[in-house]
């Protein structure tokens, strides 16, 4: 746009520096109106995404001070003032400004102080904003925004400021992937998983939900270790909620692969089994489902232990993984179940549900 500059104007830079001094030096006098005026002057001269992002990136230098000091809540709240300035300018000019960078750093800050819900909400907003700016990762040679790289596990990418936050979760997920590979269920790797989901931008919310539940899963496993041993009724509800969310993701991906015309999850799984030369049929799924209705704990133990109940058919481990997804999806969707097994064997249940998801993802 004509009139857009390549750098922050000196008048605006001075106000930003004064603002920084005010934030970190007690007793510094500062007038917010002066910064507001210069920000508005800057935005009046241009509104392209790149141009606005220069200003957001300059503000991010102040945000980084809070973040490096480990003051993550303050780092999150820091962005309220710049975003309020953007909103005020938008209201006066009836135009929309790019906010992807502030939303990304707010999300990063929230995840750093372990508010996963808040963090992923802002990461999602950042991706939505990036989409509005023309970001399309599914196109060959398409761009990748930091927020999208975050939810597709791109922790090594130099554009990923939140790489350290991702590393711990990636290491945890990689351990599950290694178990999946070593069990001879499949050959999925983190790289191939990222490639599979990266192109599925029409399933943005499902991809977000997958990564979000990776974070939730590891957090709950950590919290359970901090509790006194015993019966954790509420914890079992949290565990079942995570498992149900992961099962729903599997159902969405199966539908994406096989088409809506195949029907509900039982029909989707029957089609999947048929395509993978399994002898499991719809009636077999019904047998397992009825077993879980009558004895939920016993059914889960049976599947986790790979016990054979559909004699003379021998159920392969990967088939048990998908059957587990089916019965958990049905039980959690129709009943508020509290069961000791959901806590005592939550890690095993998670692994087996992830194994089932990996099998589905490999088929995408």
C-alpha contacts under 8 A as a table, 3 or more apart, distances in Angstrom:
res1	aa1	res2	aa2	distance
1	X	4	X	5.88
1	X	46	X	6.16
1	X	47	X	7.75
1	X	48	X	7.04
2	X	45	X	7.90
2	X	46	X	7.52
3	X	45	X	5.61
3	X	46	X	6.71
4	X	45	X	5.74
4	X	46	X	5.21
4	X	51	X	6.90
5	X	8	X	7.39
5	X	9	X	7.89
5	X	51	X	7.65
6	X	51	X	7.87
7	X	54	X	7.39
8	X	12	X	6.56
8	X	13	X	6.09
8	X	54	X	7.48
8	X	55	X	7.04
9	X	12	X	5.41
9	X	13	X	6.10
9	X	42	X	7.83
10	X	13	X	4.92
10	X	14	X	6.09
11	X	14	X	5.32
11	X	15	X	6.59
11	X	38	X	6.89
12	X	15	X	5.17
12	X	16	X	6.25
12	X	35	X	6.92
12	X	38	X	5.20
12	X	39	X	6.66
12	X	42	X	7.75
13	X	16	X	5.06
13	X	17	X	6.17
14	X	17	X	5.11
14	X	18	X	6.19
15	X	18	X	5.00
15	X	19	X	6.10
15	X	34	X	6.84
15	X	35	X	5.24
15	X	38	X	7.58
16	X	19	X	4.96
16	X	20	X	6.22
16	X	35	X	6.85
16	X	59	X	7.85
17	X	20	X	5.03
17	X	21	X	6.28
18	X	21	X	5.06
18	X	22	X	6.18
18	X	30	X	6.76
19	X	22	X	5.01
19	X	23	X	6.26
19	X	30	X	6.64
19	X	32	X	7.98
19	X	35	X	7.79
20	X	23	X	5.15
20	X	24	X	6.36
20	X	62	X	6.65
21	X	24	X	5.43
21	X	25	X	5.40
21	X	28	X	6.63
22	X	25	X	5.50
22	X	26	X	6.88
22	X	27	X	7.43
22	X	28	X	4.89
22	X	29	X	6.50
22	X	30	X	6.17
23	X	26	X	7.53
25	X	28	X	5.91
31	X	34	X	5.75
31	X	35	X	7.33
32	X	35	X	5.40
32	X	36	X	6.18
33	X	36	X	4.97
33	X	37	X	6.08
34	X	37	X	5.22
34	X	38	X	6.45
35	X	38	X	5.22
35	X	39	X	6.06
36	X	39	X	5.13
36	X	40	X	6.10
36	X	85	X	6.70
37	X	40	X	5.17
37	X	41	X	6.18
38	X	41	X	4.93
38	X	42	X	6.14
39	X	42	X	5.06
39	X	43	X	6.22
39	X	85	X	7.73
40	X	43	X	5.06
40	X	44	X	5.98
40	X	89	X	6.54
41	X	44	X	5.11
41	X	45	X	6.69
42	X	45	X	5.50
42	X	46	X	7.10
43	X	46	X	5.34
43	X	47	X	6.05
43	X	52	X	7.25
43	X	89	X	7.92
44	X	47	X	7.47
46	X	51	X	6.61
46	X	52	X	7.61
47	X	51	X	6.25
47	X	52	X	5.96
47	X	97	X	6.40
48	X	51	X	5.18
48	X	52	X	6.20
48	X	97	X	7.71
48	X	98	X	7.76
49	X	52	X	5.33
49	X	53	X	5.93
49	X	97	X	7.13
49	X	98	X	5.35
49	X	133	X	6.55
50	X	53	X	5.03
50	X	54	X	6.47
51	X	54	X	5.41
51	X	55	X	7.24
52	X	55	X	5.40
52	X	56	X	6.46
52	X	97	X	7.05
52	X	98	X	6.52
53	X	56	X	4.81
53	X	57	X	5.83
53	X	98	X	7.14
53	X	99	X	7.84
53	X	101	X	6.85
54	X	57	X	5.13
54	X	58	X	6.27
55	X	58	X	5.05
55	X	59	X	6.36
56	X	59	X	5.06
56	X	60	X	6.12
56	X	99	X	7.98
56	X	101	X	6.36
56	X	102	X	6.54
57	X	60	X	4.80
57	X	61	X	6.70
57	X	101	X	7.19
58	X	61	X	5.43
58	X	62	X	7.47
59	X	62	X	5.46
59	X	63	X	6.55
59	X	82	X	7.71
60	X	63	X	4.72
60	X	64	X	6.01
60	X	102	X	7.69
60	X	105	X	7.80
61	X	64	X	5.16
61	X	65	X	6.95
62	X	65	X	5.47
62	X	66	X	7.27
63	X	66	X	5.50
63	X	67	X	6.37
63	X	75	X	5.54
63	X	78	X	6.57
63	X	79	X	7.67
64	X	67	X	4.85
64	X	68	X	5.91
64	X	75	X	7.55
65	X	68	X	5.35
65	X	69	X	6.31
66	X	69	X	5.24
66	X	70	X	6.45
66	X	71	X	5.13
66	X	72	X	6.63
66	X	74	X	6.61
66	X	75	X	5.17
67	X	70	X	5.14
67	X	71	X	5.63
67	X	72	X	5.51
67	X	75	X	5.72
67	X	109	X	7.27
68	X	71	X	7.51
71	X	74	X	5.54
71	X	75	X	6.16
72	X	75	X	4.80
72	X	76	X	6.22
72	X	109	X	5.21
72	X	110	X	6.99
72	X	112	X	6.35
72	X	113	X	5.94
73	X	76	X	5.13
73	X	77	X	6.32
73	X	109	X	6.74
73	X	110	X	6.92
73	X	113	X	6.73
74	X	77	X	5.00
74	X	78	X	5.87
75	X	78	X	5.17
75	X	79	X	7.34
75	X	106	X	7.36
75	X	109	X	6.09
76	X	79	X	6.17
76	X	80	X	7.92
76	X	105	X	7.36
76	X	106	X	4.78
76	X	107	X	7.62
76	X	109	X	5.21
76	X	110	X	6.35
77	X	80	X	5.51
77	X	106	X	7.71
78	X	81	X	6.49
78	X	82	X	7.91
79	X	82	X	5.50
79	X	83	X	6.04
79	X	102	X	6.40
79	X	106	X	6.93
80	X	83	X	5.23
80	X	84	X	5.96
81	X	84	X	5.09
81	X	85	X	6.32
82	X	85	X	5.06
82	X	86	X	6.31
83	X	86	X	4.96
83	X	87	X	6.13
83	X	99	X	7.83
83	X	102	X	7.50
84	X	87	X	4.99
84	X	88	X	6.06
85	X	88	X	5.10
85	X	89	X	6.20
86	X	89	X	5.20
86	X	90	X	6.11
86	X	97	X	6.99
87	X	90	X	5.03
87	X	91	X	6.15
88	X	91	X	5.20
88	X	92	X	6.39
89	X	92	X	5.19
89	X	93	X	6.14
90	X	93	X	5.15
90	X	94	X	5.39
90	X	95	X	5.09
90	X	96	X	5.78
90	X	97	X	7.04
91	X	94	X	5.42
91	X	95	X	7.36
98	X	101	X	7.98
98	X	129	X	6.42
98	X	130	X	7.88
98	X	133	X	7.51
99	X	102	X	5.64
99	X	103	X	6.21
99	X	126	X	6.95
99	X	129	X	6.40
100	X	103	X	5.24
100	X	104	X	6.02
100	X	125	X	7.19
100	X	126	X	4.17
100	X	127	X	6.90
100	X	128	X	7.95
100	X	129	X	5.28
100	X	130	X	5.98
101	X	104	X	5.11
101	X	105	X	6.33
101	X	126	X	6.89
102	X	105	X	5.30
102	X	106	X	6.08
102	X	126	X	7.90
103	X	106	X	5.06
103	X	107	X	6.08
103	X	122	X	5.17
103	X	123	X	6.38
103	X	125	X	6.45
103	X	126	X	5.16
104	X	107	X	5.12
104	X	108	X	6.15
104	X	122	X	6.32
104	X	123	X	5.35
104	X	126	X	5.49
104	X	146	X	7.46
104	X	147	X	6.01
105	X	108	X	4.87
105	X	109	X	6.09
106	X	109	X	5.13
106	X	110	X	6.21
106	X	119	X	7.02
106	X	122	X	6.48
107	X	110	X	5.14
107	X	111	X	6.22
107	X	118	X	6.74
107	X	119	X	3.84
107	X	120	X	6.21
107	X	121	X	7.21
107	X	122	X	4.78
107	X	123	X	5.31
108	X	111	X	5.31
108	X	112	X	6.20
108	X	119	X	6.23
108	X	123	X	7.77
108	X	162	X	6.32
109	X	112	X	5.02
109	X	113	X	6.59
109	X	119	X	7.23
110	X	113	X	5.34
110	X	114	X	6.24
110	X	115	X	5.17
110	X	116	X	6.75
110	X	118	X	6.11
110	X	119	X	4.72
111	X	114	X	4.69
111	X	115	X	5.28
111	X	116	X	5.20
111	X	118	X	7.54
111	X	119	X	4.98
111	X	120	X	7.77
111	X	165	X	7.72
112	X	115	X	7.50
112	X	165	X	6.92
115	X	118	X	5.59
115	X	119	X	6.15
116	X	119	X	5.02
116	X	120	X	6.12
116	X	212	X	7.51
116	X	215	X	7.38
116	X	216	X	7.48
117	X	120	X	5.48
117	X	121	X	6.21
118	X	121	X	5.16
118	X	122	X	6.43
119	X	122	X	5.41
119	X	123	X	6.22
120	X	123	X	4.83
120	X	124	X	5.94
120	X	208	X	7.71
120	X	212	X	6.90
121	X	124	X	5.19
121	X	125	X	6.30
122	X	125	X	4.87
122	X	126	X	6.11
123	X	126	X	4.99
123	X	127	X	6.37
123	X	147	X	5.45
123	X	148	X	7.93
124	X	127	X	5.13
124	X	128	X	6.21
124	X	147	X	7.43
124	X	208	X	7.52
125	X	128	X	5.00
125	X	129	X	6.10
126	X	129	X	5.07
126	X	130	X	6.12
126	X	147	X	6.27
127	X	130	X	4.87
127	X	131	X	6.08
127	X	145	X	7.26
127	X	147	X	5.96
127	X	148	X	6.19
128	X	131	X	5.06
128	X	132	X	6.42
129	X	132	X	5.08
129	X	133	X	6.50
130	X	133	X	4.95
130	X	134	X	6.56
130	X	135	X	5.42
130	X	145	X	6.96
131	X	134	X	5.18
131	X	135	X	4.76
131	X	136	X	6.66
132	X	135	X	7.21
135	X	142	X	7.12
135	X	143	X	5.86
135	X	144	X	7.05
135	X	145	X	7.38
136	X	139	X	5.93
136	X	142	X	5.55
136	X	143	X	6.29
136	X	144	X	7.63
136	X	201	X	7.96
137	X	140	X	7.57
137	X	141	X	7.64
137	X	142	X	4.58
137	X	143	X	5.46
137	X	144	X	5.77
137	X	198	X	7.05
137	X	199	X	6.64
137	X	201	X	7.48
138	X	142	X	6.46
138	X	198	X	6.82
138	X	199	X	4.38
138	X	200	X	6.92
138	X	201	X	6.48
139	X	142	X	4.92
139	X	199	X	7.88
144	X	148	X	6.47
144	X	149	X	6.47
145	X	148	X	5.30
145	X	149	X	6.20
145	X	159	X	7.97
146	X	149	X	4.95
146	X	150	X	6.12
146	X	159	X	6.06
146	X	160	X	5.30
146	X	161	X	7.50
147	X	150	X	5.02
147	X	151	X	6.64
148	X	151	X	5.38
148	X	152	X	6.24
149	X	152	X	5.12
149	X	153	X	6.05
149	X	154	X	4.67
149	X	155	X	7.26
149	X	157	X	7.80
149	X	160	X	6.89
150	X	153	X	5.25
150	X	154	X	5.71
150	X	155	X	6.68
150	X	160	X	7.10
150	X	162	X	7.32
150	X	163	X	7.78
150	X	166	X	7.22
151	X	154	X	7.62
151	X	207	X	7.12
151	X	208	X	6.00
151	X	211	X	5.71
151	X	212	X	7.91
152	X	194	X	5.41
152	X	197	X	7.10
152	X	198	X	6.36
152	X	207	X	7.66
152	X	211	X	7.47
153	X	166	X	6.94
153	X	170	X	6.91
153	X	194	X	6.62
154	X	157	X	5.65
154	X	160	X	7.13
154	X	163	X	7.61
154	X	194	X	7.89
155	X	160	X	6.12
155	X	162	X	7.21
155	X	163	X	4.27
155	X	164	X	7.29
155	X	166	X	5.81
155	X	167	X	6.41
156	X	160	X	7.09
156	X	163	X	6.36
157	X	160	X	5.43
157	X	163	X	7.76
158	X	161	X	7.45
160	X	163	X	5.41
161	X	164	X	7.81
162	X	165	X	5.32
162	X	166	X	6.48
163	X	166	X	5.10
163	X	167	X	6.09
164	X	167	X	5.10
164	X	168	X	7.30
165	X	168	X	6.51
165	X	169	X	7.56
166	X	169	X	5.35
166	X	170	X	5.96
167	X	170	X	5.04
167	X	171	X	6.04
168	X	171	X	5.19
168	X	172	X	6.37
169	X	172	X	5.06
169	X	173	X	6.17
169	X	214	X	7.21
169	X	215	X	6.60
169	X	218	X	7.44
170	X	173	X	5.03
170	X	174	X	5.87
171	X	174	X	5.02
171	X	175	X	6.33
172	X	175	X	5.31
172	X	176	X	6.83
172	X	218	X	7.58
173	X	176	X	5.22
173	X	177	X	6.27
173	X	214	X	7.45
174	X	177	X	4.85
174	X	178	X	6.03
174	X	189	X	7.94
174	X	190	X	6.65
175	X	178	X	5.10
175	X	179	X	6.40
176	X	179	X	5.14
176	X	180	X	6.27
176	X	351	X	6.32
176	X	354	X	7.70
176	X	355	X	7.98
177	X	180	X	4.93
177	X	181	X	6.24
177	X	188	X	7.08
177	X	189	X	6.55
177	X	190	X	7.30
177	X	355	X	7.84
178	X	181	X	5.08
178	X	182	X	6.04
179	X	182	X	5.05
179	X	183	X	6.05
180	X	183	X	5.30
180	X	184	X	6.86
180	X	185	X	5.99
180	X	186	X	6.65
180	X	187	X	7.77
180	X	188	X	7.95
180	X	355	X	6.08
181	X	184	X	5.42
181	X	185	X	6.21
181	X	186	X	5.53
181	X	187	X	5.33
181	X	188	X	6.92
182	X	185	X	7.72
183	X	186	X	7.85
184	X	187	X	7.59
185	X	317	X	7.67
185	X	318	X	6.12
185	X	355	X	7.96
185	X	359	X	7.57
186	X	359	X	6.89
186	X	362	X	7.95
188	X	192	X	6.21
188	X	193	X	6.60
188	X	358	X	6.83
188	X	362	X	6.54
189	X	192	X	5.20
189	X	193	X	6.04
190	X	193	X	4.99
190	X	194	X	6.11
191	X	194	X	5.16
191	X	195	X	6.21
192	X	195	X	4.94
192	X	196	X	6.03
193	X	196	X	5.13
193	X	197	X	6.34
193	X	358	X	7.99
193	X	361	X	7.18
193	X	362	X	7.80
194	X	197	X	5.40
194	X	198	X	5.70
195	X	198	X	5.10
195	X	199	X	6.75
196	X	199	X	6.23
196	X	200	X	7.23
196	X	361	X	7.13
196	X	362	X	7.93
196	X	364	X	7.17
197	X	200	X	5.23
197	X	201	X	7.81
197	X	207	X	6.70
198	X	201	X	6.79
200	X	203	X	5.52
200	X	204	X	7.02
201	X	204	X	5.03
203	X	206	X	5.29
203	X	207	X	6.29
204	X	207	X	5.20
204	X	208	X	6.17
205	X	208	X	4.97
205	X	209	X	6.03
206	X	209	X	4.92
206	X	210	X	6.20
206	X	249	X	6.31
206	X	252	X	7.71
207	X	210	X	5.10
207	X	211	X	6.48
208	X	211	X	5.41
208	X	212	X	5.90
209	X	212	X	4.92
209	X	213	X	5.99
209	X	245	X	7.82
209	X	249	X	7.61
210	X	213	X	5.28
210	X	214	X	6.38
210	X	246	X	6.84
210	X	249	X	6.95
211	X	214	X	4.97
211	X	215	X	6.53
212	X	215	X	5.27
212	X	216	X	6.31
213	X	216	X	4.72
213	X	217	X	5.77
213	X	242	X	6.52
213	X	245	X	7.52
213	X	246	X	7.13
214	X	217	X	5.18
214	X	218	X	6.42
215	X	218	X	5.51
215	X	219	X	6.20
216	X	219	X	5.10
216	X	220	X	6.11
216	X	242	X	7.31
217	X	220	X	5.33
217	X	221	X	6.27
217	X	242	X	6.85
217	X	350	X	7.75
218	X	221	X	5.14
218	X	222	X	6.23
219	X	222	X	5.06
219	X	223	X	6.19
220	X	223	X	4.93
220	X	224	X	6.07
220	X	238	X	7.95
220	X	239	X	7.51
221	X	224	X	5.29
221	X	225	X	6.67
221	X	346	X	7.81
221	X	347	X	7.12
222	X	225	X	5.45
222	X	226	X	6.93
223	X	226	X	5.21
223	X	227	X	6.77
224	X	227	X	5.37
224	X	235	X	7.69
224	X	343	X	7.84
225	X	228	X	7.99
231	X	340	X	6.49
232	X	235	X	5.08
232	X	236	X	6.19
232	X	340	X	7.35
232	X	343	X	7.07
233	X	236	X	5.24
233	X	237	X	6.70
233	X	338	X	5.73
233	X	339	X	7.15
233	X	340	X	7.60
234	X	237	X	5.08
234	X	238	X	6.53
234	X	338	X	7.60
235	X	238	X	5.06
235	X	239	X	6.16
235	X	343	X	6.91
236	X	239	X	4.92
236	X	240	X	6.06
236	X	337	X	7.95
236	X	338	X	5.58
236	X	339	X	6.31
236	X	340	X	7.07
236	X	342	X	5.30
236	X	343	X	5.60
237	X	240	X	5.13
237	X	241	X	6.11
237	X	336	X	7.39
237	X	337	X	7.00
237	X	338	X	6.10
238	X	241	X	5.06
238	X	242	X	6.39
239	X	242	X	5.30
239	X	243	X	6.27
239	X	342	X	6.31
239	X	343	X	7.10
239	X	346	X	6.89
240	X	243	X	4.99
240	X	244	X	5.90
240	X	332	X	6.60
240	X	337	X	7.76
240	X	342	X	6.90
241	X	244	X	5.11
241	X	245	X	6.19
241	X	332	X	7.37
242	X	245	X	5.13
242	X	246	X	6.32
243	X	246	X	5.16
243	X	247	X	6.16
243	X	328	X	7.24
243	X	329	X	7.97
243	X	349	X	7.96
243	X	350	X	6.87
243	X	353	X	7.41
244	X	247	X	5.01
244	X	248	X	6.17
244	X	328	X	6.47
244	X	329	X	5.47
244	X	332	X	5.98
244	X	333	X	7.40
245	X	248	X	5.12
245	X	249	X	6.36
246	X	249	X	5.04
246	X	250	X	6.46
246	X	353	X	7.30
246	X	354	X	7.81
246	X	357	X	7.97
247	X	250	X	5.04
247	X	251	X	6.35
247	X	325	X	5.37
247	X	326	X	7.42
247	X	328	X	7.26
247	X	329	X	5.67
247	X	353	X	7.20
247	X	357	X	7.98
248	X	251	X	4.94
248	X	252	X	6.24
248	X	329	X	6.90
249	X	252	X	5.10
249	X	253	X	6.23
250	X	253	X	5.16
250	X	254	X	6.07
250	X	325	X	7.86
250	X	356	X	7.84
250	X	357	X	5.64
250	X	360	X	6.98
251	X	254	X	5.09
251	X	255	X	6.18
251	X	265	X	6.16
251	X	268	X	7.85
252	X	255	X	5.14
252	X	256	X	6.17
253	X	256	X	4.92
253	X	257	X	6.17
253	X	360	X	7.11
253	X	361	X	7.37
253	X	364	X	7.70
254	X	257	X	5.07
254	X	258	X	6.01
254	X	259	X	7.85
254	X	268	X	6.50
254	X	269	X	7.78
254	X	272	X	7.98
254	X	360	X	6.70
255	X	258	X	5.23
255	X	259	X	5.01
255	X	260	X	5.57
255	X	262	X	7.67
255	X	268	X	6.89
256	X	259	X	5.69
256	X	260	X	7.52
257	X	363	X	7.64
257	X	364	X	5.82
258	X	262	X	6.87
258	X	268	X	7.24
258	X	271	X	7.93
259	X	262	X	6.03
260	X	263	X	5.86
262	X	267	X	6.01
262	X	268	X	5.76
262	X	271	X	7.65
263	X	266	X	7.93
263	X	267	X	5.71
263	X	268	X	6.40
264	X	267	X	5.51
264	X	268	X	6.15
265	X	268	X	4.86
265	X	269	X	5.97
265	X	326	X	7.08
266	X	269	X	5.21
266	X	270	X	6.13
266	X	282	X	6.52
266	X	285	X	6.96
266	X	326	X	7.15
267	X	270	X	4.98
267	X	271	X	6.18
267	X	282	X	6.90
268	X	271	X	5.22
268	X	272	X	6.23
269	X	272	X	4.85
269	X	273	X	6.02
269	X	322	X	7.64
270	X	273	X	5.14
270	X	274	X	6.17
270	X	280	X	7.07
270	X	281	X	5.54
270	X	282	X	5.67
271	X	274	X	5.10
271	X	275	X	6.19
272	X	275	X	5.11
272	X	276	X	6.28
273	X	276	X	5.12
273	X	277	X	6.27
273	X	278	X	4.91
273	X	279	X	7.21
273	X	280	X	6.32
273	X	281	X	7.47
273	X	319	X	7.87
274	X	277	X	5.23
274	X	278	X	5.61
274	X	279	X	7.24
274	X	280	X	7.70
274	X	281	X	7.86
275	X	278	X	7.59
278	X	319	X	7.93
279	X	313	X	7.44
280	X	284	X	6.06
280	X	285	X	7.52
280	X	315	X	7.97
280	X	319	X	7.93
281	X	284	X	5.37
281	X	285	X	6.69
282	X	285	X	5.15
282	X	286	X	6.41
283	X	286	X	4.97
283	X	287	X	6.34
284	X	287	X	5.01
284	X	288	X	6.53
284	X	310	X	7.16
285	X	288	X	5.24
285	X	289	X	6.12
285	X	323	X	6.91
285	X	326	X	7.88
286	X	289	X	4.91
286	X	290	X	6.07
287	X	290	X	5.28
287	X	291	X	6.17
288	X	291	X	4.96
288	X	292	X	6.26
288	X	299	X	7.45
288	X	323	X	7.62
288	X	327	X	7.16
289	X	292	X	5.20
289	X	293	X	6.33
289	X	326	X	7.86
289	X	327	X	5.57
289	X	330	X	7.78
290	X	293	X	5.02
290	X	294	X	6.32
291	X	294	X	5.26
291	X	295	X	6.00
291	X	296	X	7.29
291	X	299	X	6.08
292	X	295	X	5.01
292	X	296	X	4.25
292	X	297	X	7.47
292	X	298	X	7.40
292	X	299	X	5.05
292	X	300	X	7.42
292	X	327	X	6.85
292	X	331	X	7.76
293	X	296	X	5.92
293	X	331	X	7.48
295	X	298	X	5.29
295	X	299	X	6.00
296	X	299	X	5.20
296	X	300	X	6.28
297	X	300	X	5.26
297	X	301	X	6.21
297	X	339	X	6.97
297	X	341	X	6.34
298	X	301	X	5.12
298	X	302	X	6.11
299	X	302	X	5.06
299	X	303	X	6.33
300	X	303	X	5.17
300	X	304	X	6.03
300	X	324	X	7.38
301	X	304	X	5.07
301	X	305	X	5.93
302	X	305	X	5.21
302	X	306	X	6.03
302	X	307	X	5.17
302	X	308	X	7.86
303	X	306	X	4.91
303	X	307	X	6.26
303	X	320	X	5.90
303	X	321	X	7.73
303	X	323	X	7.98
303	X	324	X	6.65
304	X	307	X	7.87
304	X	320	X	7.84
304	X	348	X	7.47
304	X	349	X	7.35
304	X	352	X	7.72
306	X	315	X	7.46
306	X	316	X	7.86
306	X	317	X	6.46
306	X	320	X	6.73
308	X	311	X	6.48
308	X	313	X	7.69
308	X	314	X	6.32
308	X	315	X	6.38
310	X	313	X	5.51
310	X	314	X	7.27
310	X	315	X	7.66
311	X	314	X	6.80
315	X	319	X	6.16
315	X	320	X	6.53
316	X	319	X	5.18
316	X	320	X	6.40
317	X	320	X	5.05
317	X	321	X	6.33
318	X	321	X	5.00
318	X	322	X	6.57
318	X	355	X	7.40
318	X	356	X	6.68
318	X	359	X	7.62
319	X	322	X	5.29
319	X	323	X	6.19
320	X	323	X	4.94
320	X	324	X	5.95
321	X	324	X	5.10
321	X	325	X	6.47
321	X	352	X	5.42
321	X	353	X	6.07
321	X	355	X	6.44
321	X	356	X	4.92
322	X	325	X	4.99
322	X	326	X	6.33
322	X	353	X	7.41
322	X	356	X	5.10
323	X	326	X	4.91
323	X	327	X	6.28
324	X	327	X	5.32
324	X	328	X	5.99
324	X	352	X	7.71
324	X	353	X	6.96
325	X	328	X	5.30
325	X	329	X	5.89
325	X	353	X	6.00
325	X	356	X	7.11
326	X	329	X	5.19
326	X	330	X	6.30
327	X	330	X	5.13
327	X	331	X	5.99
328	X	331	X	5.13
328	X	332	X	5.81
329	X	332	X	5.49
329	X	333	X	5.86
330	X	333	X	5.13
330	X	334	X	6.26
331	X	334	X	5.47
331	X	335	X	5.73
331	X	337	X	7.57
332	X	335	X	5.49
332	X	336	X	6.43
332	X	337	X	6.93
338	X	342	X	7.64
339	X	342	X	5.63
339	X	343	X	7.53
340	X	343	X	5.52
340	X	344	X	6.05
341	X	344	X	4.87
341	X	345	X	5.39
341	X	346	X	7.05
342	X	345	X	5.78
342	X	346	X	5.04
342	X	349	X	7.70
343	X	346	X	4.99
345	X	348	X	5.30
345	X	349	X	6.18
346	X	349	X	5.00
346	X	350	X	6.04
347	X	350	X	5.08
347	X	351	X	6.22
348	X	351	X	5.11
348	X	352	X	6.22
349	X	352	X	5.25
349	X	353	X	6.16
350	X	353	X	5.20
350	X	354	X	6.06
351	X	354	X	5.07
351	X	355	X	6.06
352	X	355	X	4.86
352	X	356	X	6.30
353	X	356	X	5.05
353	X	357	X	6.29
354	X	357	X	4.91
354	X	358	X	6.07
355	X	358	X	5.08
355	X	359	X	6.33
356	X	359	X	5.17
356	X	360	X	6.46
357	X	360	X	5.08
357	X	361	X	6.05
358	X	361	X	4.94
358	X	362	X	6.08
359	X	362	X	5.30
359	X	363	X	6.69
360	X	363	X	5.25
360	X	364	X	6.68
361	X	364	X	5.20
